[in-house]
Amino acid sequence: MAPIERMTRRLAGGAEAEAWVELGRTTRHHRKGPAVYEAEVHLRLPRMAFRVSHSEKDPRVAIDRLVKKLKLEIVKHKEKAKSKFEGKRA
């Protein structure tokens, strides 16, 4: 999750960021059907938090898509904060 670390450095403002990552199977009911894995991350920064989850048949794909979703959420937050700042300056 090094790309996420680089993106959150400025948001954290030098403070520690905490991330909880969880990966698990959604069900084992009678061990029938395809295994579905769910990846979930909780990222806590000072004054904000992000939570993203994704389900997929392959755990590696679930993690990759989870990272992409988290990057998208961080970029959305940065753009929203930037537009608020620019609105105050005008």
C-alpha positions as CSV (number, residue, x, y, z in Angstrom):
1,M,0.0,0.0,0.0
2,A,2.9,2.3,-0.6
3,P,1.0,4.4,-3.2
4,I,-1.6,5.1,-0.6
5,E,1.0,6.1,1.9
6,R,2.4,8.6,-0.5
7,M,-1.0,10.1,-1.1
8,T,-1.9,10.4,2.5
9,R,1.3,12.1,3.8
10,R,0.1,15.6,3.0
11,L,-3.5,14.9,4.2
12,A,-2.1,13.6,7.6
13,G,0.0,16.8,8.0
14,G,2.9,14.9,9.6
15,A,0.7,13.0,12.0
16,E,0.4,9.2,12.1
17,A,-2.1,7.5,9.8
18,E,-3.7,4.2,10.8
19,A,-4.9,1.6,8.4
20,W,-6.8,-1.6,9.2
21,V,-6.9,-4.1,6.4
22,E,-9.1,-7.2,6.4
23,L,-9.4,-10.0,3.9
24,G,-11.7,-12.9,4.3
25,R,-14.1,-15.3,2.7
26,T,-17.7,-14.1,2.8
27,T,-19.2,-17.6,3.4
28,R,-18.3,-21.3,3.8
29,H,-21.9,-22.5,3.8
30,H,-21.7,-26.2,3.0
31,R,-18.5,-25.5,1.1
32,K,-20.4,-25.3,-2.2
33,G,-20.1,-22.8,-4.9
34,P,-17.2,-20.4,-5.7
35,A,-15.4,-18.8,-2.8
36,V,-15.9,-15.1,-2.6
37,Y,-13.3,-13.0,-0.9
38,E,-14.0,-9.6,0.6
39,A,-11.2,-7.0,1.2
40,E,-11.9,-4.1,3.4
41,V,-9.7,-1.2,4.6
42,H,-10.3,1.5,7.2
43,L,-7.9,4.4,6.9
44,R,-7.9,6.9,9.7
45,L,-6.2,10.3,9.4
46,P,-6.5,13.4,11.6
47,R,-9.9,14.9,11.1
48,M,-11.0,12.3,8.5
49,A,-11.5,8.6,7.8
50,F,-12.0,6.5,4.7
51,R,-13.6,3.1,4.5
52,V,-13.6,1.0,1.3
53,S,-14.5,-2.6,0.6
54,H,-14.6,-4.9,-2.5
55,S,-15.7,-8.5,-3.1
56,E,-14.1,-10.7,-5.7
57,K,-13.5,-14.4,-6.5
58,D,-9.7,-14.0,-6.4
59,P,-8.3,-12.4,-3.2
60,R,-5.4,-10.7,-5.2
61,V,-7.9,-9.1,-7.5
62,A,-10.0,-8.0,-4.6
63,I,-7.0,-6.3,-3.0
64,D,-5.9,-4.6,-6.2
65,R,-9.4,-3.2,-6.8
66,L,-9.6,-2.1,-3.2
67,V,-6.4,-0.1,-3.6
68,K,-7.8,1.6,-6.7
69,K,-11.1,2.4,-4.9
70,L,-9.2,3.9,-2.0
71,K,-7.0,6.0,-4.3
72,L,-10.2,7.3,-6.0
73,E,-11.8,8.2,-2.6
74,I,-8.6,10.1,-1.6
75,V,-8.5,12.0,-4.9
76,K,-12.2,12.9,-4.6
77,H,-11.6,14.2,-1.1
78,K,-8.6,16.3,-2.2
79,E,-10.5,17.8,-5.1
80,K,-13.4,18.6,-2.9
81,A,-11.2,20.3,-0.3
82,K,-9.4,22.2,-3.1
83,S,-12.6,23.5,-4.6
84,K,-13.8,24.6,-1.1
85,F,-10.5,26.5,-0.6
86,E,-10.7,28.1,-4.0
87,G,-14.3,29.2,-3.3
88,K,-13.2,31.0,-0.1
89,R,-10.4,32.8,-1.9
90,A,-12.6,34.3,-4.6
